[in-house]
Amino acid sequence: MIAQLLPAEIFAFFLVFARIGAAIMFMPGFGDIYVPARYRLILAGGLTLLLTPVLASGLPGLPPSPIMMTVILFGEITVGAFLGLIGRIIHSALHIAGTVISFQVGLANAMTFDPVVAEQSAVTGLFLTTAGLLVIFATDLHHVMLLALAASYNVFVPGVMPPIDDFSQVITRLVADTFILGVQFATPFIVVGLVFYLGTGVLARLMPQVQVFFIAMPVQIFLGFVVLALTIGVILSWYADQFPEFFSRALGG
């Protein structure tokens, strides 16, 4: 009955589309909420049309029952979501850095909607995540994600249940490494903020009659923007170097 309702060629197309579509849904730049769903669907469909003839010989045949078909499709969606989440988690390093920076420069309460993370974010986090997306597409780092998606068929064979336990361990380790990377991006601001707070503390002790808070806040914001102007190029260059390295490390490369 399945063979009559669903030809093998169409099944192969949807099998590839399940993995690619799930990955596109989570990848930074492709799966963000400001990208219309129709464009994401067109991109996933176009990539599927390109890859299906190449991968046809390695794809499993039409399963004998709907239950087996559901299991196979679930495995492909899981692999695609895993690949997409890797890029999303790595990109969150800039969001972490922006949040830490906002606390150090006195802009923690300056919140705005960040479409990259789909939630309220500090303005510095919005700036860094948007600049990071620009770097990804300007330096062709998005090709790293797409090539990894195509090469994943050599590692995760279609029709075989993916190693869910290994996926969870990789994601856990990647989240920890990404958090460390985000804090490293914000290290100059942490150092400047520590020195500034020590200085204002000493000033408050030496001159108690001075309203240190009203004097320090504008200076703190000004110093934060100066440091950001001096370090933004280094942060984005470092991010461009670390993105493919983290992606390869997460996939065991």
Secondary structure as GFF3:
##gff-version 3
##sequence-region A 1 253
A	DSSP	alpha_helix	2	5	.	.	.	ID=ss1
A	DSSP	alpha_helix	8	26	.	.	.	ID=ss2
A	DSSP	alpha_helix	37	55	.	.	.	ID=ss3
A	DSSP	three_ten_helix	56	58	.	.	.	ID=ss4
A	DSSP	alpha_helix	66	105	.	.	.	ID=ss5
A	DSSP	beta_strand	111	114	.	.	.	ID=ss6
A	DSSP	beta_strand	119	122	.	.	.	ID=ss7
A	DSSP	alpha_helix	123	138	.	.	.	ID=ss8
A	DSSP	alpha_helix	142	155	.	.	.	ID=ss9
A	DSSP	alpha_helix	164	185	.	.	.	ID=ss10
A	DSSP	alpha_helix	187	206	.	.	.	ID=ss11
A	DSSP	alpha_helix	212	250	.	.	.	ID=ss12
###
